[in-house]
Amino acid sequence: MIRVSGVVLPGQKHIVIALTHVKGIGRPLSAKILTELRIPLTKKADALTEEEQARIRARVERETVEGELTRKVSMDVKRLQDIGTWRGYRHRKKLPVRGQTSRRNARTKRGKKKTGLSGRVTLTKT
């Protein structure tokens, strides 16, 4: 098993796919890294030598991945909210940010549908 940026990569998959388990690395970046390091894309993650694993770890460290990426994205959203932009306002209200309609759809962003209940607490017999 190969460990990169605190993530254990699946050993039975091709290394180009296994690298995408690291947050911030997709298929294009994975392929670019491996071609740059001259490692075949179809090689299994378990079949990598120690030297190849070390080269991959060193190359991935130069990218913004995992916790550092999450921190950067949250700081970007916080900055938008602090300066009072429209996008920051939409983030704060948990509404779609990129122009999508929110009147009927946006269930993924807004969560489970709330019904029009009065909010009154009903008494039960005890």
N, C-alpha and C positions, 0 to 999 in steps of 0.2 A: 504494500500500500504506500502510496506517495502522499505526503502532506505538504500543501502549499497554502500559505497565508492562514494557517489555522484550520484548513478544511481538508478532510481526508477524501481524496479523489477515488471514485469507483475503479477498481483494477481491471475489470473485464471489458471496459469500454475503450474505444480508440481515444488516444490522448487528446485529439482535437475536440472531442465531445466531453471528455472528463474535465478538461480545464474550465468548461462553462459552468461547473458547479461552484466556482468561486464567484461571489457577487461582484459584478462590475466587468466581468470578462464574458463576452458573447462569442459566437462562432467566428465572425470576421477577425476580431482581435486575437482569438486563440490561434487561428490559422496564420496570422501575421507573425505572432511570437514564435511559432514552431518553424516556419520557413526561415525566419531570421536566425534561429538557432540550428538550422539544418537537421531537424528531427523529422522523420517521416510522419505524415498525418495519420496514417493507418496503423501505426504501432500501438499496441495495447499499453495501458498505463502500468500494468504489472511488469511488462517486458523492458522498462526503462532501466538503464544502468544508473549507478549512484552519481556518476559524473553528469549525466543528462538531467537527472533530478535536480542536482545542485544548480545547473545552468538555468533550468526553468524557474526555480525558486528565486534566483538572483534577478532574472528578467521581470518576473511578476512583481517583485518589490518596487520596481520603478513605476508601476501603474498605481492609480488611485483605486483601491479595492476594499471590500468588506467594511469594517468599522469606520475607516477614514472616509470612504465614499458616503456612507449613511450620515455621518456627521456633517459632511460638506453639503449634502442635499438639504438636511434639516436647517442648517445655518442659512442657506439660500432662501428657503421658505420663510424663515423668521425675519430675514432682512426685508423681504417683500411686505410682510405684515407690519413691520416697524415703520416703514416709510409710507405706508397707507396706500399702496397701489391697489388697483382693481383685482389683480391676481391674488394679492395678499388677503384681501377681503373675502374672496371666494374660498381660499384655503381655510380661513378662520371659521367661515360658516359651513364648512364641509360640503361644498357644492362643486360641480364640475368647473375646472379652471380654464379649459381651452376652447370655450365657445359653444359647447354642447348645450342642447336644450335641457332644462331641468324641470319643466312643468309636468311632464308625464313619465319621463325615463329617469336615468341617473340612479337606479337602485343600487348599483355597485358602490357608488360613492356615498349616497345618503343613508344606506342601510335598510333594514327591514321596514316595511310600510307601517305607518302609524295610523290607527283608525281614529275616527272622530268622536271619541268618548269624552264625556264631560270631565273626567278626572276625579269624580266623586268616589269616595270610599263607600262600598256597600257593607252594611252591617250583617253579620251572620248570627244565627241563634247560638247561644252557648248554654 
